Amino acid sequence: MKELTIKQKITLEAIEWFIDRNGYSPTFQELANILDCNICTVFKKVLLLEDKGYVSTISGKPRTIKVLKGVYECEV
């Protein structure tokens, strides 16, 4: 797995926090609200996390972000 940037780690941490708190994954809009950025930025960040093997999603369906490797499992 490729190393994450600080912003990617923050995004992954926000996804994990939301899932731990609610029991299901956030929508892109909910994640944008948490990270205080726009939905296009969140979409790009999640795609990068998916490309690096940290999350998986199902295109076109809401609440399908699945964490494959958590933020504390990232290479240091």
Backbone atoms as SQL, in Angstrom:
CREATE TABLE atoms (id INTEGER PRIMARY KEY, chain TEXT, resi INTEGER, resn TEXT, atom TEXT, x REAL, y REAL, z REAL);
INSERT INTO atoms VALUES
  (1, 'A', 1, 'MET', 'N', 0.834, -1.179, 0.000),
  (2, 'A', 1, 'MET', 'CA', 0.000, 0.000, 0.000),
  (3, 'A', 1, 'MET', 'C', 0.884, 1.249, 0.000),
  (4, 'A', 2, 'LYS', 'N', 0.390, 2.248, -0.686),
  (5, 'A', 2, 'LYS', 'CA', 1.122, 3.502, -0.781),
  (6, 'A', 2, 'LYS', 'C', 0.869, 4.352, 0.459),
  (7, 'A', 3, 'GLU', 'N', 1.882, 5.143, 0.816),
  (8, 'A', 3, 'GLU', 'CA', 1.778, 6.025, 1.969),
  (9, 'A', 3, 'GLU', 'C', 0.765, 7.136, 1.713),
  (10, 'A', 4, 'LEU', 'N', 0.105, 7.567, 2.774),
  (11, 'A', 4, 'LEU', 'CA', -0.901, 8.621, 2.670),
  (12, 'A', 4, 'LEU', 'C', -0.317, 9.977, 3.046),
  (13, 'A', 5, 'THR', 'N', -0.876, 11.022, 2.429),
  (14, 'A', 5, 'THR', 'CA', -0.542, 12.382, 2.818),
  (15, 'A', 5, 'THR', 'C', -1.320, 12.713, 4.096),
  (16, 'A', 6, 'ILE', 'N', -0.988, 13.824, 4.714),
  (17, 'A', 6, 'ILE', 'CA', -1.696, 14.265, 5.921),
  (18, 'A', 6, 'ILE', 'C', -3.186, 14.446, 5.631),
  (19, 'A', 7, 'LYS', 'N', -3.522, 15.097, 4.515),
  (20, 'A', 7, 'LYS', 'CA', -4.925, 15.328, 4.167),
  (21, 'A', 7, 'LYS', 'C', -5.668, 14.022, 3.915),
  (22, 'A', 8, 'GLN', 'N', -4.991, 13.055, 3.303),
  (23, 'A', 8, 'GLN', 'CA', -5.617, 11.752, 3.068),
  (24, 'A', 8, 'GLN', 'C', -5.851, 11.021, 4.393),
  (25, 'A', 9, 'LYS', 'N', -4.898, 11.145, 5.321),
  (26, 'A', 9, 'LYS', 'CA', -5.070, 10.537, 6.640),
  (27, 'A', 9, 'LYS', 'C', -6.245, 11.167, 7.382),
  (28, 'A', 10, 'ILE', 'N', -6.380, 12.481, 7.270),
  (29, 'A', 10, 'ILE', 'CA', -7.502, 13.180, 7.910),
  (30, 'A', 10, 'ILE', 'C', -8.827, 12.702, 7.321),
  (31, 'A', 11, 'THR', 'N', -8.869, 12.525, 6.017),
  (32, 'A', 11, 'THR', 'CA', -10.083, 12.038, 5.357),
  (33, 'A', 11, 'THR', 'C', -10.413, 10.629, 5.827),
  (34, 'A', 12, 'LEU', 'N', -9.430, 9.756, 5.856),
  (35, 'A', 12, 'LEU', 'CA', -9.638, 8.378, 6.300),
  (36, 'A', 12, 'LEU', 'C', -10.079, 8.345, 7.761),
  (37, 'A', 13, 'GLU', 'N', -9.471, 9.180, 8.576),
  (38, 'A', 13, 'GLU', 'CA', -9.851, 9.263, 9.984),
  (39, 'A', 13, 'GLU', 'C', -11.299, 9.732, 10.137),
  (40, 'A', 14, 'ALA', 'N', -11.724, 10.686, 9.318),
  (41, 'A', 14, 'ALA', 'CA', -13.106, 11.183, 9.359),
  (42, 'A', 14, 'ALA', 'C', -14.087, 10.080, 8.964),
  (43, 'A', 15, 'ILE', 'N', -13.727, 9.286, 7.966),
  (44, 'A', 15, 'ILE', 'CA', -14.581, 8.169, 7.547),
  (45, 'A', 15, 'ILE', 'C', -14.706, 7.158, 8.690),
  (46, 'A', 16, 'GLU', 'N', -13.574, 6.801, 9.293),
  (47, 'A', 16, 'GLU', 'CA', -13.582, 5.840, 10.402),
  (48, 'A', 16, 'GLU', 'C', -14.396, 6.372, 11.582),
  (49, 'A', 17, 'TRP', 'N', -14.212, 7.656, 11.911),
  (50, 'A', 17, 'TRP', 'CA', -14.948, 8.266, 13.015),
  (51, 'A', 17, 'TRP', 'C', -16.459, 8.187, 12.765),
  (52, 'A', 18, 'PHE', 'N', -16.875, 8.543, 11.544),
  (53, 'A', 18, 'PHE', 'CA', -18.290, 8.539, 11.219),
  (54, 'A', 18, 'PHE', 'C', -18.873, 7.132, 11.336),
  (55, 'A', 19, 'ILE', 'N', -18.159, 6.149, 10.806),
  (56, 'A', 19, 'ILE', 'CA', -18.638, 4.757, 10.863),
  (57, 'A', 19, 'ILE', 'C', -18.714, 4.283, 12.312),
  (58, 'A', 20, 'ASP', 'N', -17.700, 4.577, 13.116),
  (59, 'A', 20, 'ASP', 'CA', -17.709, 4.183, 14.528),
  (60, 'A', 20, 'ASP', 'C', -18.882, 4.816, 15.273),
  (61, 'A', 21, 'ARG', 'N', -19.162, 6.063, 14.958),
  (62, 'A', 21, 'ARG', 'CA', -20.220, 6.804, 15.651),
  (63, 'A', 21, 'ARG', 'C', -21.630, 6.381, 15.222),
  (64, 'A', 22, 'ASN', 'N', -21.788, 6.093, 13.913),
  (65, 'A', 22, 'ASN', 'CA', -23.132, 5.863, 13.380),
  (66, 'A', 22, 'ASN', 'C', -23.429, 4.418, 12.976),
  (67, 'A', 23, 'GLY', 'N', -22.397, 3.623, 12.769),
  (68, 'A', 23, 'GLY', 'CA', -22.619, 2.236, 12.370),
  (69, 'A', 23, 'GLY', 'C', -22.789, 2.048, 10.871),
  (70, 'A', 24, 'TYR', 'N', -22.641, 3.113, 10.107),
  (71, 'A', 24, 'TYR', 'CA', -22.713, 3.051, 8.646),
  (72, 'A', 24, 'TYR', 'C', -21.824, 4.140, 8.077),
  (73, 'A', 25, 'SER', 'N', -21.497, 4.021, 6.794),
  (74, 'A', 25, 'SER', 'CA', -20.554, 4.966, 6.195),
  (75, 'A', 25, 'SER', 'C', -21.226, 6.298, 5.844),
  (76, 'A', 26, 'PRO', 'N', -20.426, 7.356, 5.778),
  (77, 'A', 26, 'PRO', 'CA', -20.984, 8.667, 5.428),
  (78, 'A', 26, 'PRO', 'C', -21.247, 8.787, 3.929),
  (79, 'A', 27, 'THR', 'N', -22.157, 9.671, 3.581),
  (80, 'A', 27, 'THR', 'CA', -22.311, 10.044, 2.180),
  (81, 'A', 27, 'THR', 'C', -21.176, 11.025, 1.859),
  (82, 'A', 28, 'PHE', 'N', -20.968, 11.288, 0.581),
  (83, 'A', 28, 'PHE', 'CA', -19.939, 12.251, 0.209),
  (84, 'A', 28, 'PHE', 'C', -20.276, 13.639, 0.767),
  (85, 'A', 29, 'GLN', 'N', -21.555, 13.987, 0.798),
  (86, 'A', 29, 'GLN', 'CA', -21.954, 15.297, 1.329),
  (87, 'A', 29, 'GLN', 'C', -21.692, 15.383, 2.823),
  (88, 'A', 30, 'GLU', 'N', -22.011, 14.329, 3.562),
  (89, 'A', 30, 'GLU', 'CA', -21.733, 14.325, 4.997),
  (90, 'A', 30, 'GLU', 'C', -20.234, 14.440, 5.265),
  (91, 'A', 31, 'LEU', 'N', -19.449, 13.750, 4.471),
  (92, 'A', 31, 'LEU', 'CA', -17.996, 13.823, 4.611),
  (93, 'A', 31, 'LEU', 'C', -17.489, 15.228, 4.275),
  (94, 'A', 32, 'ALA', 'N', -18.073, 15.846, 3.253),
  (95, 'A', 32, 'ALA', 'CA', -17.710, 17.222, 2.902),
  (96, 'A', 32, 'ALA', 'C', -18.026, 18.168, 4.058),
  (97, 'A', 33, 'ASN', 'N', -19.155, 17.962, 4.715),
  (98, 'A', 33, 'ASN', 'CA', -19.521, 18.802, 5.857),
  (99, 'A', 33, 'ASN', 'C', -18.539, 18.617, 7.012),
  (100, 'A', 34, 'ILE', 'N', -18.142, 17.375, 7.278),
  (101, 'A', 34, 'ILE', 'CA', -17.193, 17.088, 8.360),
  (102, 'A', 34, 'ILE', 'C', -15.839, 17.740, 8.073),
  (103, 'A', 35, 'LEU', 'N', -15.386, 17.625, 6.825),
  (104, 'A', 35, 'LEU', 'CA', -14.067, 18.121, 6.446),
  (105, 'A', 35, 'LEU', 'C', -14.068, 19.598, 6.050),
  (106, 'A', 36, 'ASP', 'N', -15.264, 20.196, 6.023),
  (107, 'A', 36, 'ASP', 'CA', -15.431, 21.602, 5.662),
  (108, 'A', 36, 'ASP', 'C', -14.826, 21.915, 4.286),
  (109, 'A', 37, 'CYS', 'N', -15.222, 21.109, 3.299),
  (110, 'A', 37, 'CYS', 'CA', -14.792, 21.329, 1.919),
  (111, 'A', 37, 'CYS', 'C', -15.949, 20.960, 0.991),
  (112, 'A', 38, 'ASN', 'N', -15.746, 21.116, -0.304),
  (113, 'A', 38, 'ASN', 'CA', -16.851, 20.826, -1.218),
  (114, 'A', 38, 'ASN', 'C', -16.875, 19.343, -1.599),
  (115, 'A', 39, 'ILE', 'N', -17.986, 18.919, -2.137),
  (116, 'A', 39, 'ILE', 'CA', -18.202, 17.509, -2.444),
  (117, 'A', 39, 'ILE', 'C', -17.251, 16.996, -3.527),
  (118, 'A', 40, 'CYS', 'N', -16.862, 17.836, -4.460),
  (119, 'A', 40, 'CYS', 'CA', -15.916, 17.422, -5.511),
  (120, 'A', 40, 'CYS', 'C', -14.554, 17.081, -4.905),
  (121, 'A', 41, 'THR', 'N', -14.122, 17.872, -3.936),
  (122, 'A', 41, 'THR', 'CA', -12.859, 17.611, -3.253),
  (123, 'A', 41, 'THR', 'C', -12.923, 16.284, -2.507),
  (124, 'A', 42, 'VAL', 'N', -14.028, 16.037, -1.831),
  (125, 'A', 42, 'VAL', 'CA', -14.202, 14.778, -1.101),
  (126, 'A', 42, 'VAL', 'C', -14.185, 13.601, -2.068),
  (127, 'A', 43, 'PHE', 'N', -14.865, 13.739, -3.185),
  (128, 'A', 43, 'PHE', 'CA', -14.895, 12.673, -4.177),
  (129, 'A', 43, 'PHE', 'C', -13.474, 12.320, -4.623),
  (130, 'A', 44, 'LYS', 'N', -12.672, 13.347, -4.903),
  (131, 'A', 44, 'LYS', 'CA', -11.279, 13.118, -5.326),
  (132, 'A', 44, 'LYS', 'C', -10.464, 12.450, -4.222),
  (133, 'A', 45, 'LYS', 'N', -10.660, 12.905, -2.976),
  (134, 'A', 45, 'LYS', 'CA', -9.919, 12.329, -1.854),
  (135, 'A', 45, 'LYS', 'C', -10.276, 10.855, -1.654),
  (136, 'A', 46, 'VAL', 'N', -11.547, 10.538, -1.753),
  (137, 'A', 46, 'VAL', 'CA', -11.976, 9.142, -1.581),
  (138, 'A', 46, 'VAL', 'C', -11.453, 8.277, -2.725),
  (139, 'A', 47, 'LEU', 'N', -11.459, 8.815, -3.942),
  (140, 'A', 47, 'LEU', 'CA', -10.902, 8.054, -5.073),
  (141, 'A', 47, 'LEU', 'C', -9.420, 7.755, -4.871),
  (142, 'A', 48, 'LEU', 'N', -8.670, 8.734, -4.358),
  (143, 'A', 48, 'LEU', 'CA', -7.250, 8.512, -4.079),
  (144, 'A', 48, 'LEU', 'C', -7.065, 7.442, -2.999),
  (145, 'A', 49, 'LEU', 'N', -7.900, 7.487, -1.957),
  (146, 'A', 49, 'LEU', 'CA', -7.829, 6.468, -0.915),
  (147, 'A', 49, 'LEU', 'C', -8.165, 5.086, -1.483),
  (148, 'A', 50, 'GLU', 'N', -9.109, 5.055, -2.408),
  (149, 'A', 50, 'GLU', 'CA', -9.481, 3.793, -3.046),
  (150, 'A', 50, 'GLU', 'C', -8.335, 3.281, -3.924),
  (151, 'A', 51, 'ASP', 'N', -7.725, 4.178, -4.695),
  (152, 'A', 51, 'ASP', 'CA', -6.586, 3.800, -5.545),
  (153, 'A', 51, 'ASP', 'C', -5.423, 3.250, -4.725),
  (154, 'A', 52, 'LYS', 'N', -5.248, 3.793, -3.523),
  (155, 'A', 52, 'LYS', 'CA', -4.148, 3.353, -2.662),
  (156, 'A', 52, 'LYS', 'C', -4.505, 2.115, -1.835),
  (157, 'A', 53, 'GLY', 'N', -5.760, 1.647, -1.930),
  (158, 'A', 53, 'GLY', 'CA', -6.159, 0.420, -1.256),
  (159, 'A', 53, 'GLY', 'C', -6.627, 0.572, 0.176),
  (160, 'A', 54, 'TYR', 'N', -6.964, 1.786, 0.604),
  (161, 'A', 54, 'TYR', 'CA', -7.407, 2.006, 1.980),
  (162, 'A', 54, 'TYR', 'C', -8.920, 1.916, 2.144),
  (163, 'A', 55, 'VAL', 'N', -9.667, 2.219, 1.092),
  (164, 'A', 55, 'VAL', 'CA', -11.125, 2.108, 1.134),
  (165, 'A', 55, 'VAL', 'C', -11.621, 1.497, -0.174),
  (166, 'A', 56, 'SER', 'N', -12.867, 1.043, -0.134),
  (167, 'A', 56, 'SER', 'CA', -13.536, 0.622, -1.360),
  (168, 'A', 56, 'SER', 'C', -14.909, 1.286, -1.393),
  (169, 'A', 57, 'THR', 'N', -15.428, 1.502, -2.588),
  (170, 'A', 57, 'THR', 'CA', -16.757, 2.087, -2.754),
  (171, 'A', 57, 'THR', 'C', -17.479, 1.367, -3.886),
  (172, 'A', 58, 'ILE', 'N', -18.786, 1.538, -3.935),
  (173, 'A', 58, 'ILE', 'CA', -19.579, 1.054, -5.058),
  (174, 'A', 58, 'ILE', 'C', -20.103, 2.296, -5.764),
  (175, 'A', 59, 'SER', 'N', -19.678, 2.482, -6.994),
  (176, 'A', 59, 'SER', 'CA', -20.021, 3.679, -7.753),
  (177, 'A', 59, 'SER', 'C', -21.534, 3.830, -7.908),
  (178, 'A', 60, 'GLY', 'N', -22.004, 5.051, -7.683),
  (179, 'A', 60, 'GLY', 'CA', -23.405, 5.373, -7.891),
  (180, 'A', 60, 'GLY', 'C', -24.331, 4.987, -6.747),
  (181, 'A', 61, 'LYS', 'N', -23.790, 4.423, -5.667),
  (182, 'A', 61, 'LYS', 'CA', -24.622, 4.050, -4.526),
  (183, 'A', 61, 'LYS', 'C', -24.156, 4.798, -3.288),
  (184, 'A', 62, 'PRO', 'N', -25.097, 5.305, -2.491),
  (185, 'A', 62, 'PRO', 'CA', -24.721, 6.040, -1.286),
  (186, 'A', 62, 'PRO', 'C', -24.290, 5.108, -0.152),
  (187, 'A', 63, 'ARG', 'N', -23.502, 5.632, 0.747),
  (188, 'A', 63, 'ARG', 'CA', -23.085, 4.938, 1.967),
  (189, 'A', 63, 'ARG', 'C', -22.392, 3.601, 1.703),
  (190, 'A', 64, 'THR', 'N', -21.512, 3.583, 0.707),
  (191, 'A', 64, 'THR', 'CA', -20.817, 2.334, 0.384),
  (192, 'A', 64, 'THR', 'C', -19.315, 2.415, 0.636),
  (193, 'A', 65, 'ILE', 'N', -18.856, 3.448, 1.341),
  (194, 'A', 65, 'ILE', 'CA', -17.430, 3.548, 1.638),
  (195, 'A', 65, 'ILE', 'C', -17.109, 2.503, 2.708),
  (196, 'A', 66, 'LYS', 'N', -16.199, 1.619, 2.384),
  (197, 'A', 66, 'LYS', 'CA', -15.776, 0.567, 3.312),
  (198, 'A', 66, 'LYS', 'C', -14.280, 0.730, 3.562),
  (199, 'A', 67, 'VAL', 'N', -13.890, 0.799, 4.826),
  (200, 'A', 67, 'VAL', 'CA', -12.477, 0.940, 5.182),
  (201, 'A', 67, 'VAL', 'C', -11.818, -0.440, 5.097),
  (202, 'A', 68, 'LEU', 'N', -10.786, -0.537, 4.271),
  (203, 'A', 68, 'LEU', 'CA', -10.038, -1.778, 4.117),
  (204, 'A', 68, 'LEU', 'C', -8.800, -1.798, 5.006),
  (205, 'A', 69, 'LYS', 'N', -8.223, -0.620, 5.216),
  (206, 'A', 69, 'LYS', 'CA', -7.043, -0.474, 6.063),
  (207, 'A', 69, 'LYS', 'C', -7.174, 0.860, 6.778),
  (208, 'A', 70, 'GLY', 'N', -7.187, 0.827, 8.105),
  (209, 'A', 70, 'GLY', 'CA', -7.421, 2.025, 8.896),
  (210, 'A', 70, 'GLY', 'C', -6.248, 2.968, 8.972),
  (211, 'A', 71, 'VAL', 'N', -6.519, 4.151, 9.495),
  (212, 'A', 71, 'VAL', 'CA', -5.519, 5.207, 9.585),
  (213, 'A', 71, 'VAL', 'C', -4.346, 4.796, 10.470),
  (214, 'A', 72, 'TYR', 'N', -4.589, 4.003, 11.501),
  (215, 'A', 72, 'TYR', 'CA', -3.509, 3.587, 12.390),
  (216, 'A', 72, 'TYR', 'C', -2.724, 2.402, 11.844),
  (217, 'A', 73, 'GLU', 'N', -3.148, 1.885, 10.684),
  (218, 'A', 73, 'GLU', 'CA', -2.413, 0.827, 10.002),
  (219, 'A', 73, 'GLU', 'C', -1.549, 1.382, 8.891),
  (220, 'A', 74, 'CYS', 'N', -1.581, 2.705, 8.701),
  (221, 'A', 74, 'CYS', 'CA', -0.799, 3.357, 7.650),
  (222, 'A', 74, 'CYS', 'C', 0.679, 3.228, 7.955),
  (223, 'A', 75, 'GLU', 'N', 1.463, 3.183, 6.885),
  (224, 'A', 75, 'GLU', 'CA', 2.909, 3.157, 7.051),
  (225, 'A', 75, 'GLU', 'C', 3.369, 4.510, 7.569),
  (226, 'A', 76, 'VAL', 'N', 4.328, 4.504, 8.444),
  (227, 'A', 76, 'VAL', 'CA', 4.836, 5.763, 9.011),
  (228, 'A', 76, 'VAL', 'C', 6.114, 6.167, 8.326);
